[in-house]
Amino acid sequence: MDFCVRGVYRNKKRMNEQNCERGGASVKFLIVIIALYLMANAAYHYIPVAYEAQDFKQEMETAVVQAMAMPGTTDTVGLTKLKLQRVALANNVPHNVFIEVKQTNGIYQARAAYTKEVKMLPFGLYDYMYVFDHTATPTGFLVKSKT
């Protein structure tokens, strides 16, 4: 009978220890869910800004190559800058973007720079300043034939 009492006592002690441990998994689950939510929120706001910047960069490269292929009788610098301004509006680039197009030694270069605020955390806890600064220069056979 003494053994049974000890066994019950031990079982009650184990049950008391387990009561202290309850809730640990749900707290960890809640922390993981909050972390996943914050990462998804940051990605939701950052990815479109980065995608638009890469698209604008590609359009800059295309505009410079097209400027190299244009005949020399037109205002190539002005037309290229106008095209880049239109592309900037289509890609949600801020209005205070700096766009410069210049010709040096028969090669056209376009430079654009801007900063855009990205809300990474909800409730305005953290805002990231996305900085875009790119200079597009043509590459390939057009550059070799012009120089």
N, CA, C and O atoms as a DFTB+ gen file, in Angstrom:
588 C
 N C O
     1  1       0.816      -1.187       0.000
     2  2       0.000       0.000       0.000
     3  2       0.860       1.251       0.000
     4  3       0.493       2.278      -0.572
     5  1       2.005       1.148       0.649
     6  2       2.916       2.281       0.683
     7  2       3.392       2.618      -0.732
     8  3       3.567       3.787      -1.077
     9  1       3.597       1.581      -1.542
    10  2       4.022       1.790      -2.918
    11  2       2.968       2.549      -3.715
    12  3       3.301       3.434      -4.503
    13  1       1.696       2.205      -3.514
    14  2       0.622       2.881      -4.239
    15  2       0.547       4.334      -3.847
    16  3       0.295       5.188      -4.697
    17  1       0.758       4.636      -2.594
    18  2       0.713       6.027      -2.153
    19  2       1.858       6.798      -2.794
    20  3       1.684       7.926      -3.256
    21  1       3.017       6.181      -2.814
    22  2       4.144       6.855      -3.456
    23  2       3.875       7.065      -4.941
    24  3       4.191       8.128      -5.475
    25  1       3.303       6.082      -5.613
    26  2       2.992       6.201      -7.026
    27  2       1.991       7.315      -7.301
    28  3       2.155       8.073      -8.256
    29  1       0.970       7.419      -6.483
    30  2      -0.013       8.486      -6.640
    31  2       0.645       9.824      -6.378
    32  3       0.401      10.794      -7.095
    33  1       1.461       9.876      -5.377
    34  2       2.155      11.127      -5.073
    35  2       3.050      11.554      -6.237
    36  3       3.107      12.724      -6.617
    37  1       3.731      10.577      -6.775
    38  2       4.591      10.901      -7.917
    39  2       3.764      11.355      -9.115
    40  3       4.151      12.301      -9.800
    41  1       2.661      10.717      -9.376
    42  2       1.806      11.112     -10.485
    43  2       1.244      12.512     -10.272
    44  3       1.173      13.305     -11.211
    45  1       0.844      12.818      -9.035
    46  2       0.339      14.169      -8.759
    47  2       1.439      15.196      -8.949
    48  3       1.178      16.294      -9.442
    49  1       2.650      14.866      -8.572
    50  2       3.772      15.776      -8.749
    51  2       4.034      16.005     -10.241
    52  3       4.305      17.130     -10.662
    53  1       3.955      14.954     -11.021
    54  2       4.132      15.095     -12.460
    55  2       3.027      15.957     -13.060
    56  3       3.292      16.788     -13.929
    57  1       1.806      15.768     -12.610
    58  2       0.699      16.572     -13.122
    59  2       0.887      18.036     -12.771
    60  3       0.578      18.906     -13.585
    61  1       1.385      18.327     -11.584
    62  2       1.632      19.720     -11.205
    63  2       2.730      20.339     -12.058
    64  3       2.635      21.510     -12.426
    65  1       3.755      19.586     -12.374
    66  2       4.819      20.090     -13.236
    67  2       4.291      20.348     -14.643
    68  3       4.678      21.327     -15.282
    69  1       3.423      19.487     -15.123
    70  2       2.864      19.668     -16.448
    71  2       1.925      20.863     -16.500
    72  3       1.840      21.519     -17.538
    73  1       1.230      21.165     -15.436
    74  2       0.370      22.343     -15.417
    75  2       1.189      23.617     -15.580
    76  3       0.718      24.574     -16.194
    77  1       2.388      23.647     -15.052
    78  2       3.249      24.818     -15.198
    79  2       3.725      24.969     -16.646
    80  3       3.990      26.084     -17.096
    81  1       3.832      23.872     -17.368
    82  2       4.350      23.901     -18.722
    83  2       3.276      24.163     -19.764
    84  3       3.602      24.379     -20.931
    85  1       2.043      24.153     -19.391
    86  2       0.969      24.347     -20.356
    87  2       0.971      25.778     -20.871
    88  3       1.259      26.720     -20.133
    89  1       0.644      25.926     -22.156
    90  2       0.584      27.251     -22.766
    91  2       1.867      27.654     -23.477
    92  3       1.871      28.651     -24.199
    93  1       2.921      26.938     -23.301
    94  2       4.184      27.274     -23.937
    95  2       4.122      27.153     -25.450
    96  3       4.687      27.985     -26.160
    97  1       3.458      26.153     -25.941
    98  2       3.364      25.956     -27.391
    99  2       2.508      27.040     -28.036
   100  3       2.823      27.510     -29.130
   101  1       1.432      27.438     -27.369
   102  2       0.575      28.466     -27.962
   103  2       1.266      29.825     -27.992
   104  3       1.046      30.605     -28.918
   105  1       2.088      30.116     -27.007
   106  2       2.839      31.381     -27.009
   107  2       3.871      31.371     -28.138
   108  3       4.034      32.366     -28.844
   109  1       4.558      30.260     -28.302
   110  2       5.536      30.151     -29.389
   111  2       4.850      30.249     -30.742
   112  3       5.366      30.888     -31.659
   113  1       3.682      29.614     -30.868
   114  2       2.923      29.686     -32.105
   115  2       2.512      31.124     -32.404
   116  3       2.586      31.565     -33.551
   117  1       2.083      31.850     -31.393
   118  2       1.690      33.248     -31.567
   119  2       2.879      34.107     -31.991
   120  3       2.735      34.993     -32.834
   121  1       4.039      33.853     -31.418
   122  2       5.244      34.607     -31.783
   123  2       5.621      34.327     -33.243
   124  3       5.998      35.241     -33.976
   125  1       5.516      33.065     -33.657
   126  2       5.828      32.711     -35.042
   127  2       4.832      33.360     -35.994
   128  3       5.229      33.863     -37.045
   129  1       3.558      33.360     -35.653
   130  2       2.540      33.976     -36.503
   131  2       2.777      35.479     -36.621
   132  3       2.647      36.037     -37.711
   133  1       3.119      36.136     -35.526
   134  2       3.397      37.581     -35.573
   135  2       4.625      37.855     -36.437
   136  3       4.623      38.794     -37.233
   137  1       5.679      37.041     -36.285
   138  2       6.884      37.233     -37.099
   139  2       6.585      37.026     -38.579
   140  3       7.064      37.785     -39.421
   141  1       5.793      36.001     -38.901
   142  2       5.432      35.771     -40.301
   143  2       4.588      36.916     -40.851
   144  3       4.753      37.310     -42.006
   145  1       3.692      37.448     -40.038
   146  2       2.873      38.585     -40.465
   147  2       3.744      39.808     -40.756
   148  3       3.541      40.493     -41.759
   149  1       4.707      40.080     -39.885
   150  2       5.581      41.248     -40.095
   151  2       6.438      41.079     -41.346
   152  3       6.646      42.039     -42.087
   153  1       6.935      39.866     -41.586
   154  2       7.728      39.638     -42.796
   155  2       6.860      39.738     -44.046
   156  3       7.295      40.298     -45.053
   157  1       5.654      39.212     -43.999
   158  2       4.762      39.300     -45.156
   159  2       4.354      40.741     -45.421
   160  3       4.235      41.147     -46.577
   161  1       4.139      41.515     -44.373
   162  2       3.786      42.929     -44.533
   163  2       4.935      43.703     -45.161
   164  3       4.720      44.525     -46.051
   165  1       6.157      43.443     -44.701
   166  2       7.324      44.118     -45.270
   167  2       7.504      43.747     -46.738
   168  3       7.792      44.608     -47.569
   169  1       7.334      42.469     -47.055
   170  2       7.466      42.038     -48.448
   171  2       6.367      42.638     -49.312
   172  3       6.610      43.002     -50.462
   173  1       5.156      42.742     -48.766
   174  2       4.021      43.291     -49.506
   175  2       4.269      44.747     -49.910
   176  3       3.836      45.180     -50.978
   177  1       4.957      45.489     -49.065
   178  2       5.222      46.896     -49.364
   179  2       6.534      47.100     -50.128
   180  3       6.638      48.039     -50.917
   181  1       7.539      46.240     -49.910
   182  2       8.852      46.445     -50.516
   183  2       8.930      45.897     -51.944
   184  3       9.519      46.543     -52.811
   185  1       8.362      44.747     -52.202
   186  2       8.513      44.092     -53.503
   187  2       7.987      44.946     -54.653
   188  3       8.669      45.033     -55.674
   189  1       6.808      45.588     -54.554
   190  2       6.379      46.427     -55.684
   191  2       7.318      47.604     -55.955
   192  3       7.524      47.970     -57.112
   193  1       7.884      48.194     -54.917
   194  2       8.807      49.322     -55.102
   195  2      10.078      48.838     -55.798
   196  3      10.569      49.497     -56.714
   197  1      10.606      47.713     -55.379
   198  2      11.816      47.167     -56.008
   199  2      11.543      46.741     -57.443
   200  3      12.392      46.929     -58.315
   201  1      10.370      46.168     -57.700
   202  2      10.014      45.746     -59.056
   203  2       9.896      46.958     -59.984
   204  3      10.391      46.926     -61.111
   205  1       9.247      48.018     -59.519
   206  2       9.109      49.227     -60.334
   207  2      10.468      49.853     -60.614
   208  3      10.697      50.375     -61.705
   209  1      11.371      49.806     -59.638
   210  2      12.713      50.351     -59.845
   211  2      13.478      49.545     -60.890
   212  3      14.161      50.121     -61.737
   213  1      13.370      48.229     -60.839
   214  2      14.054      47.400     -61.832
   215  2      13.463      47.592     -63.219
   216  3      14.188      47.586     -64.213
   217  1      12.154      47.760     -63.289
   218  2      11.507      48.014     -64.579
   219  2      11.960      49.366     -65.135
   220  3      12.218      49.493     -66.332
   221  1      12.056      50.370     -64.267
   222  2      12.528      51.689     -64.694
   223  2      13.983      51.610     -65.161
   224  3      14.362      52.261     -66.134
   225  1      14.784      50.821     -64.472
   226  2      16.192      50.641     -64.867
   227  2      16.280      49.996     -66.250
   228  3      17.096      50.407     -67.075
   229  1      15.451      48.997     -66.503
   230  2      15.443      48.336     -67.809
   231  2      14.987      49.296     -68.904
   232  3      15.539      49.292     -70.005
   233  1      13.991      50.110     -68.609
   234  2      13.518      51.101     -69.580
   235  2      14.587      52.159     -69.855
   236  3      14.683      52.665     -70.973
   237  1      15.384      52.491     -68.853
   238  2      16.494      53.426     -69.070
   239  2      17.510      52.832     -70.038
   240  3      17.987      53.510     -70.947
   241  1      17.832      51.570     -69.835
   242  2      18.785      50.902     -70.735
   243  2      18.243      50.865     -72.162
   244  3      18.985      51.091     -73.118
   245  1      16.962      50.583     -72.302
   246  2      16.348      50.539     -73.627
   247  2      16.348      51.913     -74.286
   248  3      16.625      52.032     -75.480
   249  1      16.037      52.947     -73.513
   250  2      15.992      54.309     -74.055
   251  2      17.368      54.760     -74.548
   252  3      17.469      55.449     -75.562
   253  1      18.411      54.376     -73.841
   254  2      19.767      54.771     -74.245
   255  2      20.173      54.050     -75.528
   256  3      20.792      54.653     -76.405
   257  1      19.835      52.785     -75.644
   258  2      20.157      52.044     -76.869
   259  2      19.374      52.618     -78.048
   260  3      19.913      52.739     -79.148
   261  1      18.114      52.971     -77.828
   262  2      17.315      53.574     -78.895
   263  2      17.868      54.942     -79.289
   264  3      17.806      55.326     -80.457
   265  1      18.403      55.670     -78.324
   266  2      19.000      56.969     -78.638
   267  2      20.231      56.801     -79.520
   268  3      20.491      57.625     -80.396
   269  1      20.985      55.733     -79.286
   270  2      22.158      55.484     -80.122
   271  2      21.751      55.145     -81.559
   272  3      22.493      55.437     -82.497
   273  1      20.588      54.535     -81.734
   274  2      20.150      54.109     -83.058
   275  2      19.423      55.213     -83.819
   276  3      19.201      55.078     -85.022
   277  1      19.044      56.304     -83.147
   278  2      18.318      57.400     -83.811
   279  2      19.244      58.151     -84.762
   280  3      20.450      58.241     -84.533
   281  1      18.667      58.681     -85.817
   282  2      19.494      59.509     -86.708
   283  2      19.902      60.792     -86.002
   284  3      19.209      61.254     -85.096
   285  1      21.013      61.359     -86.410
   286  2      21.578      62.518     -85.738
   287  2      20.881      63.836     -86.008
   288  3      21.282      64.851     -85.439
   289  1      19.856      63.872     -86.848
   290  2      19.216      65.145     -87.175
   291  2      18.175      65.570     -86.146
   292  3      17.747      66.724     -86.158
   293  1      17.762      64.686     -85.271
   294  2      16.732      65.036     -84.285
   295  2      17.384      65.388     -82.956
   296  3      18.571      65.144     -82.740
   297  1      16.582      65.963     -82.079
   298  2      17.036      66.283     -80.719
   299  2      16.974      65.002     -79.882
   300  3      16.014      64.775     -79.146
   301  1      17.996      64.182     -80.004
   302  2      18.004      62.873     -79.369
   303  2      18.008      62.976     -77.853
   304  3      17.324      62.208     -77.177
   305  1      18.771      63.916     -77.315
   306  2      18.851      64.071     -75.864
   307  2      17.479      64.463     -75.304
   308  3      17.044      63.904     -74.298
   309  1      16.815      65.391     -75.925
   310  2      15.506      65.844     -75.469
   311  2      14.446      64.761     -75.573
   312  3      13.626      64.590     -74.671
   313  1      14.471      64.029     -76.685
   314  2      13.497      62.952     -76.857
   315  2      13.720      61.821     -75.854
   316  3      12.763      61.241     -75.342
   317  1      14.967      61.517     -75.582
   318  2      15.264      60.460     -74.618
   319  2      14.840      60.884     -73.212
   320  3      14.285      60.081     -72.462
   321  1      15.095      62.122     -72.861
   322  2      14.684      62.605     -71.546
   323  2      13.161      62.621     -71.417
   324  3      12.622      62.273     -70.366
   325  1      12.474      63.021     -72.476
   326  2      11.014      63.014     -72.465
   327  2      10.471      61.589     -72.307
   328  3       9.513      61.358     -71.569
   329  1      11.094      60.642     -73.007
   330  2      10.670      59.252     -72.884
   331  2      10.886      58.737     -71.471
   332  3      10.031      58.033     -70.934
   333  1      12.016      59.078     -70.858
   334  2      12.287      58.631     -69.496
   335  2      11.322      59.263     -68.495
   336  3      10.955      58.620     -67.511
   337  1      10.910      60.495     -68.722
   338  2       9.932      61.120     -67.836
   339  2       8.583      60.409     -67.937
   340  3       7.903      60.226     -66.927
   341  1       8.195      60.009     -69.143
   342  2       6.939      59.264     -69.315
   343  2       7.014      57.893     -68.639
   344  3       6.059      57.457     -67.995
   345  1       8.140      57.229     -68.789
   346  2       8.326      55.923     -68.162
   347  2       8.332      56.062     -66.640
   348  3       7.828      55.190     -65.932
   349  1       8.900      57.153     -66.142
   350  2       8.913      57.378     -64.694
   351  2       7.496      57.515     -64.151
   352  3       7.195      56.996     -63.076
   353  1       6.633      58.197     -64.870
   354  2       5.240      58.318     -64.434
   355  2       4.534      56.965     -64.458
   356  3       3.723      56.677     -63.578
   357  1       4.829      56.147     -65.439
   358  2       4.190      54.835     -65.548
   359  2       4.657      53.876     -64.455
   360  3       3.927      52.951     -64.099
   361  1       5.850      54.079     -63.923
   362  2       6.416      53.186     -62.906
   363  2       6.304      53.735     -61.488
   364  3       7.019      53.273     -60.598
   365  1       5.445      54.688     -61.260
   366  2       5.217      55.261     -59.924
   367  2       6.490      55.812     -59.290
   368  3       6.681      55.711     -58.078
   369  1       7.346      56.385     -60.101
   370  2       8.545      57.043     -59.602
   371  2       8.121      58.398     -59.033
   372  3       7.270      59.061     -59.625
   373  1       8.686      58.827     -57.904
   374  2       8.299      60.118     -57.329
   375  2       8.521      61.276     -58.314
   376  3       9.369      61.197     -59.202
   377  1       7.760      62.326     -58.140
   378  2       7.834      63.474     -59.054
   379  2       9.146      64.241     -58.942
   380  3       9.521      64.957     -59.871
   381  1       9.838      64.106     -57.839
   382  2      11.100      64.831     -57.676
   383  2      12.304      64.027     -58.190
   384  3      13.426      64.223     -57.724
   385  1      12.070      63.130     -59.144
   386  2      13.149      62.331     -59.716
   387  2      14.103      63.237     -60.502
   388  3      13.682      64.169     -61.186
   389  1      15.387      62.937     -60.385
   390  2      16.415      63.653     -61.135
   391  2      16.765      62.809     -62.355
   392  3      17.280      61.698     -62.229
   393  1      16.478      63.353     -63.539
   394  2      16.786      62.652     -64.790
   395  2      17.721      63.529     -65.610
   396  3      17.434      64.698     -65.866
   397  1      18.841      62.946     -66.018
   398  2      19.820      63.673     -66.814
   399  2      20.240      62.779     -67.980
   400  3      20.606      61.619     -67.790
   401  1      20.181      63.334     -69.173
   402  2      20.620      62.620     -70.374
   403  2      21.695      63.475     -71.026
   404  3      21.503      64.670     -71.247
   405  1      22.824      62.853     -71.331
   406  2      23.898      63.611     -71.978
   407  2      24.598      62.734     -72.998
   408  3      24.534      61.505     -72.952
   409  1      25.271      63.412     -73.925
   410  2      26.015      62.735     -74.977
   411  2      27.484      63.087     -74.807
   412  3      27.855      64.260     -74.769
   413  1      28.309      62.062     -74.705
   414  2      29.756      62.266     -74.618
   415  2      30.434      61.311     -75.592
   416  3      30.254      60.095     -75.511
   417  1      31.203      61.864     -76.501
   418  2      31.944      61.088     -77.510
   419  2      31.025      60.181     -78.335
   420  3      31.391      59.052     -78.661
   421  1      29.848      60.674     -78.664
   422  2      28.916      59.908     -79.487
   423  2      28.148      58.836     -78.739
   424  3      27.394      58.081     -79.353
   425  1      28.321      58.752     -77.435
   426  2      27.626      57.755     -76.616
   427  2      26.670      58.481     -75.682
   428  3      27.049      59.445     -75.017
   429  1      25.439      58.015     -75.638
   430  2      24.433      58.626     -74.774
   431  2      24.410      57.930     -73.417
   432  3      24.502      56.707     -73.313
   433  1      24.283      58.753     -72.390
   434  2      24.168      58.243     -71.030
   435  2      22.957      58.877     -70.377
   436  3      22.685      60.064     -70.559
   437  1      22.237      58.077     -69.620
   438  2      21.081      58.578     -68.875
   439  2      21.289      58.237     -67.407
   440  3      21.667      57.118     -67.060
   441  1      21.037      59.217     -66.557
   442  2      21.169      59.006     -65.108
   443  2      19.872      59.424     -64.449
   444  3      19.308      60.471     -64.765
   445  1      19.405      58.595     -63.530
   446  2      18.196      58.904     -62.765
   447  2      18.467      58.593     -61.307
   448  3      19.135      57.614     -60.975
   449  1      17.936      59.450     -60.438
   450  2      18.112      59.257     -58.998
   451  2      16.862      59.735     -58.272
   452  3      16.302      60.785     -58.588
   453  1      16.437      58.942     -57.291
   454  2      15.313      59.323     -56.450
   455  2      15.326      58.485     -55.180
   456  3      16.010      57.464     -55.106
   457  1      14.574      58.918     -54.193
   458  2      14.357      58.146     -52.983
   459  2      12.855      57.996     -52.786
   460  3      12.076      58.895     -53.102
   461  1      12.471      56.851     -52.261
   462  2      11.061      56.575     -52.042
   463  2      10.898      55.910     -50.681
   464  3      11.643      54.994     -50.333
   465  1       9.924      56.375     -49.921
   466  2       9.679      55.836     -48.584
   467  2       8.830      54.573     -48.684
   468  3       7.800      54.550     -49.358
   469  1       9.285      53.517     -47.997
   470  2       8.572      52.243     -47.976
   471  2       8.218      51.933     -46.530
   472  3       9.100      51.891     -45.673
   473  1       6.950      51.718     -46.251
   474  2       6.491      51.394     -44.900
   475  2       6.709      49.907     -44.659
   476  3       5.946      49.076     -45.151
   477  1       7.749      49.572     -43.902
   478  2       8.105      48.179     -43.674
   479  2       7.293      47.542     -42.542
   480  3       6.878      46.389     -42.657
   481  1       7.064      48.272     -41.461
   482  2       6.295      47.749     -40.338
   483  2       4.970      48.492     -40.232
   484  3       4.896      49.680     -40.547
   485  1       3.930      47.802     -39.791
   486  2       2.624      48.468     -39.676
   487  2       2.635      49.542     -38.586
   488  3       3.512      49.568     -37.723
   489  1       1.655      50.411     -38.651
   490  2       1.452      51.499     -37.691
   491  2       2.585      52.518     -37.710
   492  3       2.764      53.250     -36.736
   493  1       3.343      52.580     -38.782
   494  2       4.403      53.570     -38.911
   495  2       5.581      53.329     -37.991
   496  3       6.291      54.278     -37.657
   497  1       5.818      52.097     -37.570
   498  2       6.915      51.803     -36.649
   499  2       8.280      51.908     -37.326
   500  3       9.252      52.319     -36.692
   501  1       8.364      51.538     -38.612
   502  2       9.642      51.626     -39.319
   503  2       9.378      51.908     -40.785
   504  3       8.617      51.197     -41.440
   505  1      10.012      52.947     -41.289
   506  2       9.927      53.315     -42.700
   507  2      11.323      53.222     -43.304
   508  3      12.288      53.749     -42.749
   509  1      11.418      52.550     -44.437
   510  2      12.688      52.351     -45.135
   511  2      12.757      53.320     -46.308
   512  3      11.783      53.474     -47.045
   513  1      13.882      53.962     -46.481
   514  2      14.083      54.874     -47.604
   515  2      14.792      54.108     -48.726
   516  3      15.980      53.801     -48.632
   517  1      14.040      53.808     -49.781
   518  2      14.585      53.110     -50.944
   519  2      15.299      54.137     -51.814
   520  3      14.687      55.104     -52.266
   521  1      16.577      53.929     -52.046
   522  2      17.392      54.860     -52.821
   523  2      17.685      54.239     -54.183
   524  3      18.223      53.136     -54.278
   525  1      17.320      54.967     -55.232
   526  2      17.574      54.529     -56.605
   527  2      18.518      55.527     -57.242
   528  3      18.232      56.724     -57.277
   529  1      19.633      55.047     -57.741
   530  2      20.593      55.879     -58.460
   531  2      21.257      54.987     -59.506
   532  3      22.055      54.108     -59.180
   533  1      20.912      55.232     -60.764
   534  2      21.418      54.363     -61.830
   535  2      21.829      55.206     -63.026
   536  3      21.148      56.163     -63.395
   537  1      22.947      54.836     -63.622
   538  2      23.411      55.444     -64.857
   539  2      23.391      54.391     -65.938
   540  3      24.054      53.360     -65.826
   541  1      22.633      54.648     -66.981
   542  2      22.497      53.700     -68.088
   543  2      23.414      54.112     -69.220
   544  3      23.393      55.258     -69.671
   545  1      24.215      53.171     -69.671
   546  2      25.083      53.374     -70.828
   547  2      24.868      52.209     -71.785
   548  3      24.678      51.073     -71.349
   549  1      24.896      52.481     -73.075
   550  2      24.659      51.394     -74.030
   551  2      25.852      50.460     -74.107
   552  3      26.998      50.850     -73.885
   553  1      25.547      49.232     -74.424
   554  2      26.605      48.232     -74.629
   555  2      26.289      47.483     -75.903
   556  3      25.151      47.478     -76.372
   557  1      27.278      46.867     -76.442
   558  2      27.053      46.045     -77.635
   559  2      27.609      46.664     -78.890
   560  3      28.512      47.498     -78.842
   561  1      27.061      46.247     -80.017
   562  2      27.617      46.627     -81.315
   563  2      27.393      48.091     -81.649
   564  3      28.170      48.649     -82.423
   565  1      26.357      48.753     -81.099
   566  2      26.128      50.160     -81.397
   567  2      27.251      51.038     -80.852
   568  3      27.615      52.033     -81.479
   569  1      27.791      50.691     -79.724
   570  2      28.872      51.493     -79.148
   571  2      30.141      51.345     -79.977
   572  3      30.860      52.323     -80.184
   573  1      30.422      50.152     -80.447
   574  2      31.638      49.915     -81.232
   575  2      31.583      50.621     -82.578
   576  3      32.610      51.086     -83.072
   577  1      30.405      50.708     -83.176
   578  2      30.311      51.341     -84.483
   579  2      30.309      52.858     -84.384
   580  3      30.676      53.523     -85.352
   581  1      29.906      53.440     -83.241
   582  2      29.862      54.889     -83.090
   583  2      31.218      55.480     -82.709
   584  3      31.485      56.647     -82.996
   585  1      32.068      54.695     -82.072
   586  2      33.350      55.257     -81.631
   587  2      34.434      55.100     -82.648
   588  3      35.566      55.525     -82.415
